[in-house]
Amino acid sequence: MPSSAEDWTLQRPRVNQAKVIDRKLLNQLVLDDCVDQVTAMSILEDAHYDSPTPGWRLVLADLIDEAMWAELVGGLFGLASAELSDFTIDRELFTIIPEELAERYQLIPLTRAGDEVYVGISDPREIDVYDHIRALIGGPIRLLVLPPTQIAEAIRVYYMAADTSELEHIEASEVATLTESDLLALREGGEAGKIVELVDRLFAHAISAGASDIHIEPYGGQVRVRFRVDGILRVGPSYPMVLCPWIVSRVKVLAKLDIAERYSPQDGRVRTKMSGRSVDMRVSCLPVASGEKVVIRLLGHAMLDKDLGGLGMNPEVLTAFRAEIMRSQGMVLVTGPTGSGKSTTLYAALMERVTDEVNVVTVEDPIEYEIPGLNQVPINPKRGVTFPKALRAILRQDPDIILVGEIRDRETGCIAAEAAVTGHLLLSTLHTNDAAAAVHRLIEMGVPRPLIAPSLQAILAQRLLRAVCKDCSMRYTASAAELEALVPGGGLKDIKLMVGRGCGVCEGSGYKGRIPIHELLVVNDEMRTLIGTDATSLQIRTLAMANGMKDLRTSALEQVFAGRTTAEELHRVVNI
C-alpha cells in the first residue's frame, strides 16, 4: 500500500482512480474474508462513477460502515481516520478557511492541538489544496479522513452559524426597546449589519440547496432554522433566542410588513436577485407562544422556462393531457396535496396556450409568478375581491382561457362549471387524493351533478417522489418481503432496485431532486353518464381504469423499477 498521499498524484482521470481504489479495498476485504470474490466482482461491475469518492461504493453495498471506510481509505493514503463526534469544533477556524473552499474540496476545519490544526477531508486525492490550507492556517495541519456525510453536514451547519458568535452579547432588554426607526436601520454596520448578512446567508443557502421553504422558528430556547428540500424538512443552524426579534424584523423589512406588529399574522412578498437568479419570496409571519415564526416560500423563475414536456410526464399522459388543454372549452382540473406541483403543471399548460390570439385571465391567491401575456388578478378579501366576484368579473372580460387558483367553495365551483360549458377553457386545482375523488369533492361543495358532468373534460392527479441521488446511487437485490409489499401476490424475485446511501451532493439524504407521477382521468361520454348518476368514487375510478387510466401507484412502481426512486419513497408518498 502507498505510504503517503503523494503516491496518489493525479496521473489518471479521477474516475479511473476511484475504480482502482475500490478494487484495492475490495481485494483487501477478500483477503480478510469479509467478502467473497463473486460479490466483490459484482460490486465493481454494478458501480456508477459519475462523481466518485474513493471506496464509498463499499459503504453503499453494505460491506463496511462509514467508520471502517474512513479507516481503510485513510490507511491506503497514509492518513488517520476519525469521526466528527470525536472533536469539539473550534468555530474560529471557520473564519479562516472560506466556505467556498470547504464546499469545493469537501473538507472541514476541526480543532487546534498546540500549533497544529486538524482538518477533516473525505477525498484524500485532493493534494493540490493542502498547501493552500496550510497557508491560510499559517502553520502545520494534520489531515484526517472523515465520512463524506459527516463532512457535508458539518459544512452545512457550522458555516451557516459561524458569524453569529459576535451577536450573542446582545441583551434581551436591548431588543425589547428597539424602536421602529431602529429596526428600519437594519442595513449595514455593527450588529444590524451582521443580522443582514445572516439573513442573506440563509437565503443563499436555501437557493443553492434547492429549498422550497425556509422555516425560522423559536424552539427550545433557540431560533431554529429548517429548510424544505425535495418536500422534506431538513434541520439547519440554530441561533441564540435573543436574536429572534432581529431576524424576524429583518425579514419583515424586506417584505414591507409592519415590524411593530408582533401579535397578528402578516403576509408579504420579497423580490430579489441572488447569484444572478431572480427569486420571489412569499413571507408569512405567525405569532406563536415563544415569539414569531416566519415561513418563507421561495418561488424561482426557472420553472417557467419549462413546457409540459420538460416536467417529466409519462409520454402517454403528456400526449393525452396536451390534447385536453388544447380544447376550446371545458374544465380541466389538477389535483393533489399541497406541494405536489399542481401550480407548476398549470403554469406550464398556460405557457403552451399563450398567444396574441388568445385572452388568458387568471385569478389567484396569491399570484405566485407574474407572467407576461397573462392578465393576473390577485384575491384581496379586504377589498371585496373574492374568487366568486373576480370570476364573475372575468367572464365580462371576453376570456378564452381562465385559470382559477383553487376551487374552494360552492359558488366558485358553480361559476367555474358554468364558464366551462359556455365556451371557455377553465383550468383549476383541487386538494384530493386521486382523480376520481375530485368529482365527489365538487359534489360535497354543493356543485350539482348535472352541472359537473357536462363541464368536466379531464382530471390530472399528481405527486412528487424524491429521486435517487445519482452521485451515490447503487443497485441492490430486493428482498422477497420488499417485493411482496410493492406488488402483493406478484411472485416477483431477483429484482434489482436502486438506493442512495448519502453523499456531499445530497447532504446525506440519498435523494436529489424530484420526479412526478400522474394519473389522468379523461371524461368521455360513458364517464359523463356515470357522473350524472349517484356513482361513488370507487365506481368512477373503476370505469377510468377500464378505459385505460394508469393510477398513481402503477406510475410510482414504474419509477421504482426503472431505478429513479426507491420503494421507501413510494410507500411514503403513495398512501392510497
C-alpha positions in Angstrom: 0.0 0.0 0.0 1.2 3.6 -0.6 2.7 5.3 2.4 1.6 8.8 1.7 -0.9 10.9 -0.3 1.9 11.9 -2.7 1.9 8.4 -4.1 -1.5 9.1 -5.5 -0.9 12.1 -7.7 -3.5 12.8 -10.4 -1.8 10.9 -13.2 -5.1 9.3 -14.4 -8.6 10.5 -14.7 -10.3 10.7 -11.3 -12.9 8.1 -12.2 -10.2 5.6 -13.0 -8.6 6.4 -9.8 -11.8 5.6 -7.9 -12.1 2.3 -9.6 -8.5 1.4 -8.8 -9.0 2.3 -5.2 -12.2 0.4 -4.9 -10.5 -2.7 -6.4 -7.6 -2.4 -3.9 -10.0 -2.1 -1.0 -12.2 -5.0 -2.2 -9.1 -7.2 -2.6 -8.2 -6.4 1.0 -11.7 -7.3 2.1 -11.5 -10.6 0.2 -8.1 -11.4 1.8 -9.6 -10.6 5.3 -12.6 -12.9 4.5 -15.0 -10.0 4.8 -16.5 -10.7 1.4 -16.3 -13.4 -1.3 -14.7 -12.9 -4.7 -18.0 -13.2 -6.6 -19.6 -10.4 -4.5 -16.6 -8.2 -5.0 -16.6 -8.6 -8.8 -20.4 -7.9 -8.8 -19.9 -4.7 -6.9 -17.2 -3.5 -9.3 -19.4 -4.3 -12.3 -22.5 -2.5 -11.0 -20.8 0.6 -9.7 -21.5 4.0 -11.1 -18.7 6.6 -11.1 -20.3 9.8 -12.1 -18.9 11.7 -9.1 -16.8 9.2 -7.2 -15.4 9.3 -3.7 -12.8 6.6 -3.2 -14.1 3.4 -1.6 -17.5 4.8 -0.9 -19.1 2.2 -3.1 -18.3 -0.4 -0.4 -20.4 1.6 2.1 -23.2 1.7 -0.5 -23.0 -2.0 -0.8 -23.3 -2.5 3.0 -19.9 -4.3 3.1 -18.5 -1.8 5.5 -19.8 1.0 7.7 -18.6 4.6 7.5 -16.1 4.3 10.3 -14.5 1.3 8.6 -14.5 3.1 5.3 -12.6 6.0 6.9 -10.1 3.6 8.5 -9.5 1.7 5.2 -9.2 4.7 2.9 -7.1 6.6 5.5 -4.7 3.6 5.7 -4.5 3.4 1.9 -3.3 7.1 1.8 -1.2 7.0 4.9 -3.7 9.1 6.9 -5.5 8.6 10.2 -9.3 8.3 10.3 -11.8 10.0 12.7 -15.4 10.9 13.2 -16.9 14.4 13.7 -18.2 13.5 17.1 -14.5 12.9 18.3 -13.9 16.7 18.3 -15.1 19.8 20.0 -15.3 22.1 16.9 -13.3 25.3 17.0 -15.7 27.8 15.4 -12.9 30.4 15.0 -11.4 28.2 12.3 -14.4 28.8 10.1 -13.4 32.4 9.7 -10.0 31.3 8.3 -11.0 28.7 5.8 -13.6 30.1 3.4 -16.9 28.3 2.9 -16.3 28.1 -0.9 -13.1 26.2 -0.3 -14.7 23.8 2.1 -17.6 23.2 -0.3 -15.4 22.7 -3.3 -13.0 20.2 -1.7 -15.3 18.7 0.9 -13.1 19.5 3.9 -13.8 20.9 7.3 -11.5 22.5 10.0 -11.9 20.7 13.3 -9.8 21.9 16.1 -6.4 23.1 17.3 -3.8 21.0 19.2 -0.9 23.2 20.1 0.4 24.7 16.9 -1.3 22.1 14.7 -4.8 22.3 13.2 -6.8 19.2 12.5 -8.6 19.2 9.2 -11.2 16.6 8.1 -11.4 15.5 4.4 -13.4 13.0 2.5 -11.3 12.7 -0.6 -7.5 12.2 0.1 -6.8 12.7 -3.6 -7.2 16.5 -3.3 -3.5 17.1 -2.9 -3.5 20.4 -4.7 -5.4 22.1 -1.9 -3.2 21.0 1.0 -0.6 23.8 0.6 -3.4 26.3 0.3 -4.9 25.2 3.6 -1.5 25.4 5.3 -1.0 28.9 4.0 -4.4 30.0 5.3 -3.9 28.5 8.7 -0.4 29.9 9.0 1.1 26.7 10.5 1.1 22.9 10.3 -2.0 20.9 9.7 -2.9 17.3 10.3 -5.3 15.7 7.8 -7.8 13.1 8.9 -10.3 11.1 6.8 -13.9 11.6 7.8 -17.0 10.1 6.1 -18.5 12.3 3.3 -21.9 12.5 5.0 -20.3 14.0 8.2 -18.2 16.5 6.2 -21.3 17.7 4.3 -23.4 18.0 7.5 -20.6 19.9 9.2 -20.2 22.4 6.3 -24.0 23.0 6.2 -24.4 23.5 10.0 -21.2 25.2 11.1 -20.6 27.7 8.3 -24.2 28.8 8.5 -23.8 29.7 12.1 -20.2 30.9 12.0 -20.9 34.6 12.0 -23.3 34.7 14.9 -21.0 34.4 17.9 -20.3 38.2 17.8 -24.0 38.8 18.1 -24.6 36.8 21.2 -23.8 39.7 23.5 -27.0 41.5 22.5 -29.2 41.8 25.5 -32.9 40.9 25.5 -33.7 44.2 27.1 -31.9 46.0 24.3 -34.1 44.1 21.7 -37.3 44.8 23.6 -36.6 48.6 23.5 -35.9 48.8 19.8 -38.0 51.4 18.0 -39.4 51.3 14.5 -36.6 53.6 13.3 -34.0 51.3 14.9 -35.3 48.3 13.1 -35.6 50.1 9.7 -31.9 50.8 10.1 -31.1 47.1 9.6 -29.0 47.8 6.6 -25.2 48.0 7.3 -22.7 48.3 10.0 -22.5 47.0 13.6 -24.8 44.3 14.9 -27.5 45.3 12.5 -25.2 44.7 9.5 -24.4 41.2 10.8 -28.1 40.4 11.1 -28.5 41.5 7.4 -25.6 39.2 6.5 -27.0 36.3 8.5 -30.4 36.5 6.8 -28.8 36.9 3.3 -26.7 33.7 4.0 -29.9 31.8 4.9 -31.5 32.9 1.6 -28.3 32.0 -0.3 -28.1 28.6 1.3 -31.8 27.9 0.6 -31.4 28.7 -3.0 -28.2 26.7 -3.5 -29.8 23.7 -1.8 -32.9 23.9 -4.0 -35.1 24.5 -0.9 -38.8 25.5 -1.5 -39.3 26.9 2.0 -37.3 28.4 4.9 -38.8 28.0 8.4 -37.5 30.4 11.1 -39.0 29.4 14.4 -38.4 30.0 18.2 -38.0 26.4 19.5 -36.5 25.0 22.7 -35.0 28.3 23.8 -33.3 28.9 20.4 -34.1 30.1 17.0 -34.3 27.0 14.8 -33.9 27.2 11.0 -35.2 24.4 8.8 -35.2 24.1 5.0 -37.7 22.1 3.0 -35.7 20.3 0.3 -37.4 17.9 -2.1 -40.5 18.0 0.1 -38.8 17.1 3.4 -37.8 19.5 6.2 -34.0 19.4 7.0 -32.7 21.0 10.2 -30.3 23.9 9.6 -28.4 26.1 12.0 -29.7 27.3 15.4 -29.1 30.8 16.9 -29.5 32.3 20.4 -33.1 33.1 21.2 -32.2 36.8 21.8 -31.6 37.1 18.0 -35.2 36.1 17.1 -36.7 39.6 17.0 -33.8 40.9 15.0 -34.0 38.1 12.4 -37.8 38.4 12.1 -37.6 42.2 11.8 -35.1 42.0 9.0 -37.4 39.7 7.1 -40.3 42.0 7.7 -38.4 45.0 6.5 -37.6 43.1 3.2 -41.3 42.1 2.8 -42.5 45.6 3.7 -44.5 44.4 6.7 -45.3 46.2 9.9 -42.3 45.4 12.2 -44.1 46.9 15.2 -47.0 44.3 14.9 -45.9 41.2 16.7 -49.3 39.7 17.7 -51.2 39.3 14.4 -50.4 37.2 11.3 -48.9 39.0 8.4 -48.2 38.1 4.8 -45.8 39.8 2.4 -43.6 39.4 -0.6 -39.9 39.9 -1.5 -38.4 40.1 -4.9 -34.6 39.9 -5.2 -31.7 38.6 -7.2 -29.2 36.3 -5.8 -26.3 34.6 -7.7 -27.7 36.1 -10.9 -31.1 34.4 -10.3 -34.4 36.2 -9.9 -36.2 34.9 -6.9 -39.6 35.8 -5.5 -40.3 35.0 -1.8 -43.6 34.8 -0.1 -43.3 35.6 3.6 -45.8 34.5 6.3 -45.4 35.7 9.9 -47.3 33.9 12.6 -47.3 34.7 16.4 -46.5 31.6 18.5 -46.1 31.0 22.2 -42.4 32.0 22.4 -42.3 34.7 19.7 -43.0 34.8 16.0 -42.5 32.1 13.4 -41.6 33.0 9.8 -42.1 30.8 6.8 -40.6 32.0 3.5 -41.7 30.3 0.3 -39.1 30.6 -2.5 -40.5 30.9 -6.0 -37.8 30.7 -8.6 -38.5 31.6 -12.2 -36.5 28.8 -13.8 -39.5 26.6 -13.9 -41.3 29.0 -16.1 -38.8 28.2 -18.9 -40.1 24.6 -19.0 -43.0 23.5 -21.1 -45.1 20.5 -20.2 -42.6 18.3 -22.0 -39.9 19.3 -19.5 -41.8 18.3 -16.4 -41.2 14.6 -16.6 -44.6 13.4 -17.6 -45.1 9.9 -18.9 -45.3 10.3 -22.7 -48.8 8.8 -22.9 -50.1 11.1 -20.1 -48.4 14.1 -21.7 -50.0 13.5 -25.1 -53.5 13.0 -23.6 -53.2 16.0 -21.3 -52.0 18.3 -24.1 -55.0 17.3 -26.1 -57.3 18.3 -23.2 -55.7 21.7 -22.7 -55.9 22.5 -26.4 -59.7 22.3 -26.3 -61.7 25.5 -26.7 -64.0 24.8 -23.7 -64.4 22.5 -20.7 -63.0 22.2 -17.2 -59.5 20.6 -16.6 -58.6 20.0 -13.0 -55.2 19.3 -11.5 -55.4 17.6 -8.0 -53.1 16.6 -5.3 -51.9 17.7 -1.8 -50.0 20.9 -1.0 -46.5 20.8 -2.6 -47.3 18.3 -5.2 -46.5 20.6 -8.2 -50.1 21.5 -9.2 -49.3 25.2 -9.9 -46.2 24.3 -11.8 -48.2 22.0 -14.1 -50.9 24.6 -14.6 -48.5 27.4 -15.4 -46.7 25.1 -17.9 -50.0 24.3 -19.5 -50.9 28.0 -19.8 -47.5 28.8 -21.3 -48.4 26.4 -24.2 -51.6 28.3 -24.8 -50.4 32.0 -24.5 -50.5 33.7 -27.9 -51.6 37.1 -29.2 -54.8 35.5 -30.4 -55.9 34.2 -27.0 -57.1 36.2 -24.0 -55.9 34.4 -20.8 -57.0 35.6 -17.4 -56.1 34.1 -14.0 -57.5 34.7 -10.5 -55.0 33.6 -7.8 -54.5 33.7 -4.1 -51.7 34.8 -4.1 -50.2 35.3 -7.6 -47.1 33.0 -7.4 -45.5 34.1 -10.7 -46.1 37.2 -12.8 -46.1 36.0 -16.4 -46.0 38.3 -19.4 -49.0 37.7 -21.6 -51.4 36.8 -18.8 -54.0 39.0 -17.1 -53.5 38.0 -13.5 -56.0 39.1 -10.8 -54.9 38.8 -7.1 -57.5 37.9 -4.5 -58.0 40.6 -1.9 -60.9 39.8 0.5 -60.3 43.1 2.5 -61.3 45.0 -0.7 -64.0 42.6 -1.6 -62.1 40.7 -4.3 -63.0 37.1 -3.7 -62.8 34.1 -6.1 -66.6 34.3 -7.0 -66.6 38.1 -7.5 -63.4 38.0 -9.5 -64.6 35.1 -11.6 -67.9 36.9 -12.5 -65.9 40.0 -13.5 -63.5 37.9 -15.6 -66.4 36.5 -17.6 -67.3 40.0 -18.7 -63.7 40.4 -20.0 -64.1 38.3 -23.1 -61.8 35.5 -21.9 -60.8 32.4 -23.9 -58.9 30.7 -21.1 -59.5 31.1 -17.4 -57.3 29.9 -14.6 -58.8 29.7 -11.1 -56.0 29.2 -8.5 -58.2 26.8 -6.4 -61.9 25.9 -6.3 -62.7 26.2 -2.6 -66.4 26.6 -2.3 -69.8 26.0 -3.9 -70.1 29.5 -5.5 -66.7 29.3 -7.2 -67.3 25.7 -8.3 -70.7 26.6 -9.9 -69.4 29.7 -11.7 -66.3 27.7 -12.9 -68.5 24.9 -14.2 -70.9 27.3 -15.9 -68.0 29.1 -17.6 -66.7 25.7 -18.8 -70.0 24.9 -20.6 -70.4 28.3 -22.2 -67.4 28.4 -24.4 -64.4 28.8 -22.1 -61.5 26.6 -21.2 -61.2 26.6 -17.4 -58.2 25.3 -15.5 -58.1 24.9 -11.7 -56.9 22.9 -8.8 -58.4 20.8 -6.0 -57.0 19.1 -3.0 -57.9 15.4 -3.4 -56.1 12.1 -3.0 -56.8 10.9 -6.6 -58.5 11.9 -9.8 -61.8 10.1 -9.1 -62.2 11.8 -5.7 -62.3 15.2 -7.4 -65.8 14.6 -8.7 -67.1 13.9 -5.2 -65.2 16.9 -3.8 -67.2 19.1 -6.1 -70.4 17.4 -5.1 -69.5 17.9 -1.4 -69.1 21.6 -2.1 -72.6 21.7 -3.4 -71.9 21.8 -7.2 -74.8 19.9 -8.8 -74.1 16.7 -10.6 -76.0 17.9 -13.8 -73.5 20.8 -13.9 -70.4 18.8 -13.2 -71.0 16.1 -15.8 -71.1 18.3 -18.9 -68.4 20.7 -17.8 -65.6 18.3 -16.8 -63.1 17.3 -19.5 -60.2 15.8 -17.6 -58.7 15.4 -14.1 -55.0 15.1 -13.6 -53.8 13.8 -10.2 -50.2 14.1 -9.4 -47.5 13.6 -6.7 -43.8 14.2 -6.4 -41.4 11.5 -5.5 -37.8 12.2 -4.4 -35.3 11.0 -7.0 -32.3 8.8 -6.0 -29.1 10.8 -5.9 -27.1 10.0 -9.0 -23.8 10.6 -7.2 -24.3 7.9 -4.5 -26.8 5.5 -6.1 -26.3 1.8 -6.1 -28.3 -1.3 -7.1 -29.2 -4.0 -4.7 -31.3 -7.1 -4.9 -34.7 -6.5 -3.2 -35.8 -9.0 -0.6 -38.9 -11.1 -1.0 -40.7 -9.1 1.7 -39.9 -5.8 0.0 -41.2 -7.1 -3.4 -44.3 -8.5 -1.9 -45.0 -5.1 -0.3 -44.6 -3.5 -3.7 -46.7 -6.0 -5.7 -48.8 -8.2 -3.4 -49.1 -11.7 -4.8 -46.9 -10.7 -7.8 -44.4 -13.5 -7.2 -41.5 -11.2 -8.1 -38.0 -12.3 -7.3 -34.4 -11.4 -8.1 -35.3 -7.8 -8.9 -32.7 -5.2 -8.5 -33.7 -1.8 -7.2 -31.8 1.5 -6.6 -31.0 3.3 -3.4 -28.9 6.3 -2.5 -26.8 6.0 0.7 -25.9 9.6 1.2 -23.1 11.9 0.0 -22.0 15.5 0.0 -24.1 16.3 -3.1 -27.4 15.2 -1.5 -26.3 16.2 2.1 -26.5 12.7 3.3 -30.2 12.1 2.3 -29.6 9.7 -0.6 -32.1 11.8 -2.7 -31.6 14.7 -5.0 -34.4 16.4 -6.9 -37.9 15.1 -7.5 -39.8 13.3 -10.2 -43.6 13.5 -10.9 -46.1 10.7 -11.1 -49.6 11.1 -12.6 -53.0 9.6 -13.2 -55.2 11.2 -15.9 -58.9 10.7 -15.9 -60.4 11.7 -19.3 -64.1 12.3 -19.2 -65.8 10.6 -22.2 -69.5 10.1 -22.8 -69.6 6.9 -20.7 -67.9 8.6 -17.8 -70.2 11.7 -18.1 -73.2 9.5 -17.9 -71.8 7.8 -14.8 -71.0 11.1 -13.1 -74.6 12.2 -13.7 -75.8 9.3 -11.5 -75.2 8.5 -7.8 -72.0 6.8 -8.7 -69.3 6.5 -5.9 -65.7 7.5 -6.3 -64.8 3.8 -6.5 -67.2 3.3 -9.4 -65.8 6.3 -11.2 -62.2 5.0 -10.6 -63.1 1.5 -11.8 -64.5 2.8 -15.0 -61.5 5.1 -15.5 -59.1 2.2 -15.1 -61.2 0.1 -17.5 -60.8 3.0 -20.0 -57.0 2.8 -19.7 -56.2 5.2 -16.8 -52.9 4.3 -15.2 -53.2 5.0 -11.5 -50.7 6.8 -9.2 -49.4 3.6 -7.7 -48.7 2.0 -11.0 -46.9 5.1 -12.2 -44.8 5.1 -9.0 -44.0 1.4 -9.4 -42.6 2.1 -12.9 -40.3 4.8 -11.4 -39.1 2.4 -8.7 -38.4 -0.5 -11.2 -36.6 2.0 -13.5 -34.3 2.9 -10.6 -35.3 6.6 -10.5 -36.7 6.4 -6.9 -37.0 4.0 -4.0 -39.5 1.6 -2.7 -39.4 3.5 0.6 -40.4 6.7 -1.2 -43.3 5.0 -2.9 -44.7 3.9 0.4 -44.2 7.4 1.9 -45.9 9.3 -0.9 -48.5 7.0 -2.5 -50.5 6.1 0.5 -53.8 5.5 -1.3 
